[in-house]
Amino acid sequence: MILKDKKVIIMGIRNKWSIAWGAAKSAYEQGAKVICTCSSDSLEKAKALVEELPGTEIYLCNDVSKDEDIENCLKQIKEKHGKVNGILHAIAHANTEDLRNDFIKTSRDGFAHACDVSSYSFVAVARIAKDIELLDSGASLVAYTYYGSEKAIEGYNVMGVAKAALEASVRYLAVNMGKEGYRVNAISAGPIKTLSAKGIKDFNTILDVVEQRAPLHKNVTIDQVGDATSFLFSDLSSAITGEVLHVDNGFSIVGV
Ligand SMILES: NC(=O)c1ccc[n+]([C@@H]2O[C@H](COP(=O)([O-])OP(=O)(O)OC[C@H]3O[C@@H](n4cnc5c(N)ncnc54)[C@H](O)[C@@H]3O)[C@@H](O)[C@H]2O)c1
């Protein structure tokens, strides 16, 4: 059990298909005390889910584009549980029209919204967690990203830009927070059918292409991404920071 005696926060549980749920299950199985967060529209579903992991609690972090929502949530967790050893950020959003239209039509507001919720919020979580002294020594922060940050993938559009900003933020945060011994990494997960993924045009085609071309010829599961997250939370990855770890059955290494 690689997370025995660790406490981790999993942000972004929506339903049983959420990648965050895979992370919560894995951390629990690896011996961690798991504390989850969700937004108000998923509270009932998330509450029912976490009951499957006895002792796991759920807190509301309704809108990560508001510092006060993040602060209230993390302060409540600190009050009840003290310091934590890890935080996962599994949160992203872009307006549907910005995923459906050509990228060139992205509005100024849509661009700002996608980057605010999907990239800046990770910086805010890191800063607030540090400010309220929520992080135990050696704490590990993880964010989820996608290959659409590196290559232009039709339909991923502004989310690709937001993920590129998220990955750069991971590197800058790793430098800032490394001074105090904290680690910051991202996992670039292969495509998985979740509610968020439904917003992406021709998502089934993306899944088919991965199955055909990835070296391991299959798609990844939330459990596999969850296990990689547990590894990054654990002391087994103590020399890894500022990294974007691809958990994609090798798809991103293939050229022609
Ligand atoms: N599904 C994929 O193919 C895939 C691949 C790589 C990375 N990811 C990333 O994984 C993460 C989790 O997504 P998922 O696919 O599990 O989908 P999901 O829909 O299950 O999770 C997205 C979460 O973001 C939360 N959220 C959105 N806007 C929010 C806001 N303003 N404030 C607070 N919470 C907000 C939702 O409530 C939800 O819990 C995202 O960062 C996503 O980009 C997904």
The ligand as a MOL file (V3000), in Angstrom:
LIG
                    3D

  0  0  0     0  0            999 V3000
M  V30 BEGIN CTAB
M  V30 COUNTS 44 48 0 0 0
M  V30 BEGIN ATOM
M  V30 1 N -11.9630 12.4250 -20.4330 0
M  V30 2 C -10.8320 12.5560 -21.0950 0
M  V30 3 O -10.6810 12.0490 -22.2190 0
M  V30 4 C -9.6720 13.3040 -20.4830 0
M  V30 5 C -8.3920 13.0780 -20.9840 0
M  V30 6 C -7.3190 13.7750 -20.4130 0
M  V30 7 C -7.5510 14.6710 -19.3840 0
M  V30 8 N -8.8320 14.8560 -18.9240 0 CHG=1
M  V30 9 C -9.0150 15.8140 -17.8340 0
M  V30 10 O -9.4230 15.1110 -16.6770 0
M  V30 11 C -10.0910 16.0270 -15.8010 0
M  V30 12 C -11.3870 15.4050 -15.3170 0
M  V30 13 O -12.3130 15.3340 -16.4010 0
M  V30 14 P -13.2200 14.0710 -16.7000 0
M  V30 15 O -12.9660 13.6890 -18.1270 0
M  V30 16 O -13.0810 13.0560 -15.6370 0 CHG=-1
M  V30 17 O -14.6700 14.6820 -16.7210 0
M  V30 18 P -15.7730 14.9620 -15.5680 0
M  V30 19 O -16.8500 15.6930 -16.2730 0
M  V30 20 O -16.1450 13.7400 -14.8740 0
M  V30 21 O -14.9990 15.9190 -14.5620 0
M  V30 22 C -14.8460 17.2960 -14.7780 0
M  V30 23 C -15.0260 17.9550 -13.4420 0
M  V30 24 O -14.7980 19.3720 -13.5410 0
M  V30 25 C -15.7130 19.9990 -12.6630 0
M  V30 26 N -15.8790 21.4190 -13.0000 0
M  V30 27 C -16.0920 21.9810 -14.2210 0
M  V30 28 N -16.1700 23.3290 -14.0990 0
M  V30 29 C -15.9860 23.6080 -12.7630 0
M  V30 30 C -15.9380 24.8100 -11.9970 0
M  V30 31 N -16.0930 26.0280 -12.5570 0
M  V30 32 N -15.7360 24.7230 -10.6500 0
M  V30 33 C -15.5690 23.5190 -10.0490 0
M  V30 34 N -15.5820 22.3390 -10.7270 0
M  V30 35 C -15.7950 22.3880 -12.0660 0
M  V30 36 C -17.0080 19.2130 -12.8660 0
M  V30 37 O -17.9200 19.4400 -11.8240 0
M  V30 38 C -16.4510 17.7940 -12.8890 0
M  V30 39 O -16.3750 17.2730 -11.5750 0
M  V30 40 C -10.2480 17.3240 -16.5930 0
M  V30 41 O -9.2000 18.2000 -16.2810 0
M  V30 42 C -10.1020 16.8390 -18.0170 0
M  V30 43 O -9.6990 17.8560 -18.9140 0
M  V30 44 C -9.8810 14.1910 -19.4490 0
M  V30 END ATOM
M  V30 BEGIN BOND
M  V30 1 1 1 2
M  V30 2 2 2 3
M  V30 3 1 2 4
M  V30 4 1 4 5
M  V30 5 2 4 44
M  V30 6 2 5 6
M  V30 7 1 6 7
M  V30 8 2 7 8
M  V30 9 1 8 9
M  V30 10 1 8 44
M  V30 11 1 9 10
M  V30 12 1 9 42
M  V30 13 1 10 11
M  V30 14 1 11 12
M  V30 15 1 11 40
M  V30 16 1 12 13
M  V30 17 1 13 14
M  V30 18 2 14 15
M  V30 19 1 14 16
M  V30 20 1 14 17
M  V30 21 1 17 18
M  V30 22 2 18 19
M  V30 23 1 18 20
M  V30 24 1 18 21
M  V30 25 1 21 22
M  V30 26 1 22 23
M  V30 27 1 23 24
M  V30 28 1 23 38
M  V30 29 1 24 25
M  V30 30 1 25 26
M  V30 31 1 25 36
M  V30 32 1 26 27
M  V30 33 1 26 35
M  V30 34 2 27 28
M  V30 35 1 28 29
M  V30 36 1 29 30
M  V30 37 2 29 35
M  V30 38 1 30 31
M  V30 39 2 30 32
M  V30 40 1 32 33
M  V30 41 2 33 34
M  V30 42 1 34 35
M  V30 43 1 36 37
M  V30 44 1 36 38
M  V30 45 1 38 39
M  V30 46 1 40 41
M  V30 47 1 40 42
M  V30 48 1 42 43
M  V30 END BOND
M  V30 END CTAB
M  END
